[in-house]
Amino acid sequence: MGLHVNNVEFVVVSSSSAQAPRRHRAIPSEPLPPAGLAPKQIADDIGVTLATLRNWRLRRFGPPYLKLGKSVRYPQADYLAWRESKRVRTRA
């Protein structure tokens, strides 16, 4: 039996060294979904370079992003909402 968090089951695994104290770590039994879209995907979609996207992050401009360690990810729902907010309405 494992620990359930947000409908993900975690299994406890321990190392079996006689001299070292037992250490436990939780490993998800199912792979976690990706945290979002990669910067390259965003840059390709909106037609800018990765350098431009990096500058936007430094200036707090552009689509919302997550910083996970050194990794940058753009949650898809947030990105789509940001992109929709840039729509220009015209008289038709």
For each residue, the residues with C-beta under 8 A, 3 or more apart:
1:
2: 9 10 11 12 29
3: 9 10 12 26
4: 7 8 9 10
5: 8 10
6:
7: 4
8: 4 5 28 29 30 32
9: 2 3 4 28 29 30
10: 2 3 4 5 26 27 28 29
11: 2 26 27 28 29
12: 2 3 24 25 26
13: 24 25 27
14: 22 23 24
15: 20 22 23
16:
17: 20
18:
19:
20: 15 17 23
21:
22: 14 15
23: 14 15 20
24: 12 13 14
25: 12 13
26: 3 10 11 12
27: 10 11 13
28: 8 9 10 11 31 32
29: 2 8 9 10 11
30: 8 9
31: 28
32: 8 28
33:
34: 73
35: 66 68 71 73 75
36: 65 66 73 74 75 76 78 79
37: 41 42 73 74 75 76 79
38: 41 42 73 74
39: 42 43 50 53 54 72 74
40: 43 44 50
41: 37 38 44 45 74
42: 37 38 39 45 46 53 63 74 79
43: 39 40 46 47 48 49 50 52 53
44: 40 41 47
45: 41 42 83
46: 42 43 83
47: 43 44
48: 43 52 53
49: 43 52 53
50: 39 40 43 53 54
51: 54 55
52: 43 48 49 55 56
53: 39 42 43 48 49 50 56 57 62
54: 39 50 51 57 58
55: 51 52 58 59
56: 52 53 59 61 62
57: 53 54 60 61 62 65 72
58: 54 55
59: 55 56
60: 57
61: 56 57
62: 53 56 57 65 82
63: 42 74 78 79 82 83
64: 74 75 78 79 82
65: 36 57 62 72 73 74 75
66: 35 36 72 73 74 75
67: 71 72
68: 35 71 72 73
69:
70:
71: 35 67 68
72: 39 57 65 66 67 68
73: 34 35 36 37 38 65 66 68
74: 36 37 38 39 41 42 63 64 65 66 78 79
75: 35 36 37 64 65 66 78 79
76: 36 37 79 80
77: 80 81
78: 36 63 64 74 75 81 82
79: 36 37 42 63 64 74 75 76 82 83
80: 76 77 83 84
81: 77 78 84 85
82: 62 63 64 78 79 85 86
83: 45 46 63 79 80 86 87
84: 80 81 87
85: 81 82
86: 82 83
87: 83 84
88:
89:
90:
91:
92:
